[in-house]
Amino acid sequence: MEEPEEEVFEDALDELQMKEELCINNNHAAPKPKNSLKAFKLRARGKKREKSGEALECVSLAEGLAEARLAIDLFFDNQFDASLEVAQRHCEESIYHALGNGTFHYLKAVMTFEQEHVEQASTVLSQSVATIDKFRRKSSSLAGMVRRVDYSLWTEQEVHAELVYAECLLLKAMLTVCEDETLVSFMKAGLKVRQCYVSFKECWNILQQRDWSNDQHKSHFEGGVRLGVGTFNLIMSLLPPRITRLMEFVGFSGSREMGLKQLLATYRDNTCLRQFLAAILLLGYHLFLTNHMGQADSCADYTLVSEILTSKLAKHPRGAFFLFFHARFQLVQGHCEAASRCYREANAAQQEWRQFHHVAAWEMVWAASYLGRWREASEHAGTLLEESRWSPCIYSYLKAAFQCMLQPELSPAEVEEQAELMAAVPRLKQRIAGKSLPMEKYAGRKAERWQAQGGRLLVPGVELVYLWNGFSIIGRHYNLVEQVYVTVQEAEKTWVKGGDYDLENSCLLLLLRGVCLRYMGAPLGAEDCLRQVIAAGPRLQADGYMAPYATVELALILLKTEERREEAALLLETAKTQYKDYSLQSRLHFRIHAAQAQAREAREAQAMAPGIQLGKKPQGERHTSDLLEDLGDLGEEMVPHI
């Protein structure tokens, strides 16, 4: 049964709804709710709206929307300076100009991660929030408590201001962590995100309850609301249960189906200003998130991706962003050479934002790795190390690891360079929200291992491909997987035993061989390899991640067989609960969450029959100590993955 749209925020802590219920039930003023919305909101310190009405009426809503569309078209045609000029034209007098100006600076900040750009974006976004707030409906809190809000009395400008305020505040929240990389800032960002959530809830109420018969720009408002609702639902649905329990405790909830439905509705409306953003989010979900979460096979809609790219490239044939997504589309299908050509084409389309070139260079690292072209992959990693500031630690390790794959072919100068790169890895680690990035911690441990083994690592390039979910891509082509399998076999023949890490090295080769056999259609051979890794798990010292990863890989094999699905479910639960404190734990938990959802859907599809409905499984009692434990892990689980 289709979920009613009115229930999309059914678990939210909605102060406005509380006020309305108090009014209906008691018919008199009620005490102010403890969690007042006002406490979360940023207020401009300027003059009240009625005293500055002349300034606020300079730019009409229609003019603001028209210029916003112009700025968007210029941006996607790579005319970035012209786009910014349009956005800045009335950024102190128009809600859409203010949003455009803030969005432009936000994009620049997150692409460079330079402190100067982050601080500038933070300042501009604060100014944009203050400007937009002047246009919002100012109503008495007491009045809202004693009578139902009549949204039909709001002007179109006020309605759109509420939406744009939520959007701009969301950008400000996401920038907070970059601005000050501490756990306190991370929690502040969480409070701002919650405020955005409540604002979008009010916008949803406006959309459902307002009389739109006299409004000319409903499609723009409706698209923005559906975009916000869809994004919140989609993101919440992707988080592991240990995080969603905490989010639900403070009022968030999410549904993947509802999220995608709302985003798709916005994309289908060609008259909507935010249609382009819905397209970007859908492309990002189907081309990046599904792969990162281990959901590509079951959740990615490549037919929709092809439709979006065909439409957008017809309008912006040289648009760097859509050329980049086209390259990614080629990559996730395993067309690595075509993907590299498209990435180079995207980079050649514009030169103003060099940081955009770095994103393509990162993708080309993996395209070359999937093909086993280790020198090419090393060169791309070197480019990132020289030019990008995102993660010098990871770039250094990537280049050195790929050089390990070329060990007999390295020149004396390259051998010396490799030693310098490995020595630099541990001291280049960063901290975000008070936590080290999981992949940087992994790189640091591997660099130390390289030193301990006398300048050797066993197939580190193939190991990186596996950890980055690369097998979900190369697994589409038998010849690519077979090539990796041959590499693993050759490593087994040339590996010199007798060191302190013999067990770890043996288990790594077994894990990689098992994954290759899984994608080569030999499940029994794969199962044998993976069970050997699981059995050796308690004795692993340096690479404890291999046992839980092997457990999940085995579960994914068993899920394909109907009579072994219960065993697969047990393995997934074992991997989630019995293994602790290993490298890249959060990355695996996302995959476990995706696999458990897939198993649950399979069970429900099998159990559903005419006249039978499955109810929700009752949740157990949540204790404060459990929530605090989840909160302690929140930083590492939620930090951005490069």
Steps between C-alpha positions, in 0.01 A plus 500: 500500500635841407607708798283812545694815425367665813690243712841573351600676823291284732774469765621863494500717810269759355439798726246653265284188504518494881369854511212416268399196705504705819273752336252240377487305827496785750375800301723730702863600526731217605847501654786549261659166391832428666684439172412833347573543132600857571803381696653350186439780253742767387350848512622802316584794722390756245180702484161337504350424165226761515762767557707394202229407256633736231832313484337158499271575207784591263509159332179314429471126553453447127819693422693308765387166359582603143852613590553187709424288195739712293777455759443122501524477120819707499649283773438174315640653181827555695454880511567514873597866531191611305282278717643649819452853364129432446463355850677794666298759309226526765628267771396743776154565357377166366461159662599306188801721429610454862463122472690492170786707640527277807481180295777613266739576788405175673590295191833678470579434866424127497693449178817670625486444878720807528439681828473837328218375275326321788500815714381712208218255424397496867480879506303517174258230613440680831424818306269306267312346794457846654376647171251219442376519859380858436248366250362222721160522667530656845224375725448495874577172674192551717280554195623173351406319818140622522391468138577287197752648257329616180772470238270648235553840667874483432628678192680302229823677598460386862426142397810479281709673765421220747622241250814687393583565866500125569716430193756767585517396863567142391805617302618692804462189717699281260778758488530517879712184526744627236520835675609353834586130500400413857230278645332810650465651152370168375224506761422865425457401138261228613284755682490719191405202285215427740384858467500457121300180544233682701494786246447255216219346705329837517550542126337160450201620704484815287499290182215282630282766667542823301250616238718519186233617257642855475871412501712512185809323630367194682710256293824660625391479863362148468818380330716649774294341777501159335873534443567570866262231626643249255861575590440466875315171454762355266797588720332367814415171326866440413634525855569185704250420779740606777485854359134506402405404857666818620348709222150369571550583868533871410219497245640389162365217288552387143373279220705424186188442291345828611827687447547376144132561424523866602828558315361340187185712520716814508712379208192422287376860533690686229348833607654477848809707577648222711461231236873518428585435866268198511685369194838547674380322816353208305821463302705516818286236669490251212862546389684554831304421815358165388850384410656632820229336714519168316151546351585549133354171373166534680440876518678679214266605216728536198203549266410817687866606505519464121180701459627785719841517334352496149270788589758713681783450250263599221452834678857538632718300256823642643386521861782366715270367773283289271804381302644386833184307586505346152856381569391354833215321323755335274718407797231329711416285199863389481583694182822633650676625186189686382461646849856636499442667163182662629672624817769666291230657285328635812827652621568656160155664501599754768815638661361743758446243776815288512361319803241341274789343309610333822167320533544359151862408578378304804257309280772431243714349778240226538429463129869422446509271806206295375692439179818408688686800359690574818745753359217708357316479833817610680536801270144616570559458874818710461300775331260507794788507748653801326183702439221398739467569872218257574710217645878500442518198732286283273660633183847417632400148591318443170804597295736290712262200500467507122879515476507179708304334220784600265776392739735325253465784248574796729803716428739592785344848511150350530615267779631801691179692434292207626691496829439874544129460427452219749692689769276805448166316528465482882576868560256619232189366673219752562219525754140589414239542772767392748553168319766373262367391162467118495678466165788717621539284811508194275764663277712586803496141624588367156791743470637378833454142379699582186787616718479192723510265200814656357333711233245244381122466494301218343271614211404831672346635179258208470418533870411867446278411204313254722461739793368770267224265378673474165397137454137608468616677181761266353276207595281592203777386264648153534828597333566776755439269797709227339786746461487576873485127577817443298671782691407335831627162377832651395533666841449161667788354295745783564415572865794419726372356828670513836404842637289623791202562274475164324148434630377846395653464154355152455153618604518800267570275202221262606253789538585647159493157334161427658354831378633434148348151497168645617483730198637232266204274579676249728311536831626176657864592448430850627327364811798278581744793481282729708438243774876457538533875558216498754656209686833686522331816627580462874871467420522807276693786662571764236207464258201417717265643236536190279288265715187722511541591134529131408189430710300755301633369168392148597156628602458668162574169328248312715229762442485383139372159615149505646551209741814660650365850558451443872866406531591813302292717734678348800840571344406863437389544860824335617708737289312798642501410869792268577787684329614830650771763450644393166608707200223649287226373729248768406552429129410134556199590716350691209537186286346285775207741527445476124526119500258465792251726325534286187444181702199652677341602169552148365333347807207740484449438129494127566269528803248741348195321366133596440340577833831514688670818617821532694495738792796699626726318738464662843808688614661409827534746783782747442714591798685828536831313527440341158433839342810648657708214363358567154579869542860414583533323165317769306810698406679211330184365336395832349829662394517558125659223296744634243 
